[in-house]
């Protein structure tokens, strides 16, 4: 993860963000969130010689919005963590 000294935002690769956001978030999901053809408001990207970096704060907000929309609409796949907690209860 890289912290931007001007803004204080943390940026990371899709793999780094997936590891930070939890076991049910995949690298492919992060990349899909950044694809303007799939999302109306895509995740920002920064290109570097070493790869593509995405902002952690935007990814966390996008994950939260996706989870909440699933709970409200009943569409989409449930989060693995939520399913595990429901099974344990």
Protein Blocks (a to p, Z undefined) as FASTA:
>chain_A
ZZdfknopacddfklmmmmnojkbcfklmmmmmmmklpmbdcdddddfkbccddfklmmm
mmmmmmmmmmmnopajddfklmmmmmmZZ
